[in-house]
Amino acid sequence: MNARRPLIAGNWKMNKTVPEAVALAARLAQAVGDFEQREVLVAPPFTALLEVHRALAGSRILLAAQNMHAEDAGAFTGEVSPVMLLSVGCTHAILGHSERRQLFGETDESVNRKVLQAVRKGLRPILCVGETLAEREAGRARTVVETQLKAGLNSLTREDLSRIILAYEPVWAIGTGRTATPAQAQEMHGFIRGLLSGLFDPESAGATRILYGGSVKPDNISELMAEPDIDGALVGGASLKAEDFEKIVKF
């Protein structure tokens, strides 16, 4: 285990009504709310953020949004701003998730604008990068990840990087039941850390947490976390079940 404190983050995606989200948050607060060995974070839908924040009161569990707009206010129907997220208790925001890129047309440039604004406003971005199956099979996995990473971190300073969390999510392993082997995940995490070292410096790269996301489950988390450059997990489906998520947190 490295010196970087592990972070286990649950991305609930478009699941859970407000009462369901509150019930899950309350169970998690009881199960892992005072677990000190690692940081724990949940990202409910926008509709449930305030009530989940209240349900987590008194626990160590952090709250994240699944997305945000790059402006504080304005004529952006359907969007949610960073100041709105701060007002309901968010400390983090997941940005550039592959589903946002693929299904909603987000670009490297638009993700970068969000990352910069999140940092300015005091939110900690969880910046997601990752390749599709076609890109991996074409031998372009590293090129895709490097392009996304450099664009997403464009104009950030060394100090800014200290607020950033990265998440490597191979798109072909999200919600498919397929998982990158620990060796495959470590290879890309090591590559990402090497890029950070070149873009910033080795010390900053060594301090940055890089999460793995892609069908993380209780039965594969320990193997993944044994790798030297994997610092936690961005968990999808398994984060919707309190028992499974507790097992992942307590790997």
N, C-alpha and C positions, 0 to 999 in steps of 0.2 A: 504493500500500500504506500502511495506517495504522500507528501505532506499536504496536498490540496484536499480540503475537506469535501467529501463526497456530497453530491446533491441529487436527490431523487425527486423528479418533478412529474406530476400527473396532469396530462392534457386531456380534459374531459370532452373536448371537441363539441359537436352539437348534440349533447346528451344531457339529460336531467332537467326536469322542471324545477322551479324554485324549491318547493317542499322536498323533492327528491335530493336536490343538491345540499340542502341544509341537513337532511338526515345523514347523508354520506359524510359531510364535513364533521358533523358531531361524532360519528363513529371513529373517524380518523383522529380527531382531537383526543379522544379517549385512548385510542390504540397507540398512536405515535406522537402525540402532541408534546410530550416532554422528552422525546428521544434525542439525546445530546450528541450521539456519535456522528450524525450526519444531518445536513439540512434537508428539510422536506418542504415541498411547494405544491400547490394545486392551482389549476387554471380552469375554472368553471366558465360557462357561457356568460356573456355580458349581463343577461337578465338576473343572474344569481349572485353576482359579485358582492353586492352590499350585504345580502343576507348570509352568505358564506363567511364574509369577513366577520360578521357578528358571531356566527357559530364557532369560529376559530379563536375568538377572544380568550386570552389567557394561555393559549398554546403557543408553541414555537413554529407552527406551520405558517409558511409564507403564502402570499396570494399573488397570482399573476393573471394578466389578461391574455387572451389568445391572439390578439391583434390590436392595432391602434392606428389612428390617422396621424400624419406628420404635422398637422396644424392644431393650434389650441382651440379654435372656434371658427365658425363660418358656414357658408352654404354648401355643406357636404352631407346631404341627406343619407341617413343610415349609418353614418360613421361615428366613432367614439374617439375623443381626444385624450392625450396624456393627462391633462389636468383633471378631466373627468375620472380617469382611472385612479389617480392619486386621491381624489376626494372620496372614493369608496374603499380605500385601504390597500390598493395594489402597490407592490414593491417592485414587481417584475413585469415584463411583457414579452411574449413569444413573438418573434418577428421573422418573416421570410420562410415560414413553414411551407413544405413542398405542396401541400394542398392549396395554400394561398397562391403560390406561384402557378400551379397547373390549372386549378379550377377558376381562379379569379384574376388571372392575368398580371399578378405582381411581377415586377422586373427587379433586376439587381439594383437599378438606380432608385426605384421607389422604396425598396427595402432599406437602402442606405439612408435615405431621407428620414425614415422612421427611426432608425438606429441613432442617428445624430440627435434627433429631437428628444428621444427617450433619455439619452444621456444628459442633455441640457436640462431636462425637467426633473431629473433625479430618479428616474426609473432605471432598473437594470435590465438591459435587453438580453434575451436568449436568442441569439442569431442562429438560424438553422441553415445548413448547407447539405447537399447530397445529390447523388446522380440517379438517373433512371436505369432500368435494366438494359435498355437498348444502348445507353451511353457506356455502361460498364462493359457490355459484350463487345462494343466497338473499340475498347481500350482507351476510352476518354474519361474514365472516372476521375482521375487526378486533375485533368484539365478543367473539367466542369467544377469541381470543388474549389480549385484554385481561383477560377474566375469569380465564382460566387463569393468567396471569402474576401478577396482583394476589393471587389466592388462594395461589399457590405460594410467593410471597415474603412472605406475611403474617407480621408480627412479626419480620422480619429487620431488623437495623440496617445502617447504612452500612458498618460494618466487616465484617459478615457478607457483604454483597454482594460484597466484594472476593474472597471465596472461591467465589463462584458462577459457573458457566458456563451460559449459556443455549443452547438448541438450538431453532431454528424448523424444524419438520417438517410441511409440508402433508401431511395424511394421504392425500390423493388421489395423492401422488407417491411413496409408500413401497412399494417392491417392485412397482410397476406399469409401470416403464419410462418413465412420464411424469415430467418434471421441470419445476418452476417455471422460467420464463425468468429469466435474471439480473435483469431489470427487476422481475419479480414478487417475486422473493426479496428484492431490495434494498428494495423498497417496504415489505415487512413488517418487515425488519430495522431500517429507519429508524424505522418506527412503534414498534417495541419499544424502541429506544434512547430515543425521545422519551418513552415511558411511564416508563422508568427515571429519566429526568431529572426528571420530575414527582414520582415516588414517593420519590426519594432526592435527588440533585442532579446537575447537568450533569457535574461532574468524575467522579463515580462511574459515571454512565452511559457516559461516554466511555472509561472504563477496562475496562468489562465486555465480555468476549468473547461474541459471538453466533454460533453455528455454524449452517450450513444442512444439513439432512438430507432426503433424498428422491431416490433413484435417482442419487446422485452417482457419476460414472464418470470414468475417465481423460480422456475426450474432452469433458467439460463442466466440469471442476474449474477450469481456468484462467479461463474466462469468469466463473464464479461468484465466484472470489476477486478478480477485478478490481473488484468493487463495493466501495464505501467502508465499508459497514457489515457485510460478511460476513467473519468472522474465522477461518473454518475450516469443517470439514465433519464431520458424523456419518455415517459410511459404513456401509451394510448389506452387501448382497451382494458388492460389489466388494472388501470387506475380507477376504473368505474366500480370495482368490487373491493370493498374495504379489506376483506381478508387477504386477497391477492396483493393488494398494494402494501399492506402491512408486512407481508412476507418479503416483498421486494425491498422495502425500506430497511428491514432487519436482516438482510442477506448475511 
